[in-house]
């Protein structure tokens, strides 16, 4: 099946509004779809996810199944949320060093294209900026630039993020 990014966005938004049985879409996007996107497609979809799907999960007083998985997908799609993480193999003191491109989610470094895996903090030797990580996205609506720069949301508990979002709306 081939979908352009407009159709892909519409399908994913339908999954987001669907039942708990459809929430695996976020894992599939991280494992399979991000790597197939151009930088422009990734930034554009990240923006539309942030603008159109984020409210489904975080602008309601009620918990929506899949909120944490969606937030992780948003973190993985954010090209500015990556770094090169060097770590010791198996966490061994003299273990061989490996470097991998990772995104930050829930205060853990997660290898790109990985949903479940993370690198334990005590294995990490250093974290360097990803030379491919842009300071600004290729697509974002005017006035929404603070969304791009606020990466703290990816390290916030979904329930706390929901409370913060609702409180900000009520100001």
C-alpha positions, 0 to 999 in steps of 0.5 A: 500500500502506498499513501502520500503523507496527507493520507498517512496523517489522516489514517494515523489520526483515525488510529489515535481516535480509535480504541486501545487495539489501534495504539500499536501504530506508534510503535510501527511508525518508530520501527518502520516509517520514520526511516522511510521519510525525507527530512521535510516529510518527518518535520511536517508530520511531526508538526501535524502530529503535534498540532492535530493529535497531541490535543486528543491525548493531552487536552482532555481531563480524561486519560486516553489510551496510548498517550505515552506511546504517542508521546514517544513517537513524537519524541522519535520524530523530532529530528532535533531530539537526537544525539550520538550516544557512546556507551560501553558494551554490556556496561562493562568497565572495560567494554568496547565502546559503541556509538549510536544515534539516539533520541531522548524519551522519559530521561532515557536515550533510545536508539533510533528505530527502537521502541522498547530498547534504551541505553542504561545511564551507567553504560553511557560514556558520553553524549555528543550533539547529532550533527544531523539534528537541525536547530529549526524544522523544515516545516512549522507554522508561524508562531508555533516555533516554541513547540519545536524547542520544548523538548522537556515534554518528552521527559514528562509523565503523560499525566503530568503533561496533561495537567500542565496542558490543561492548566495552560489552556485555562490561563 
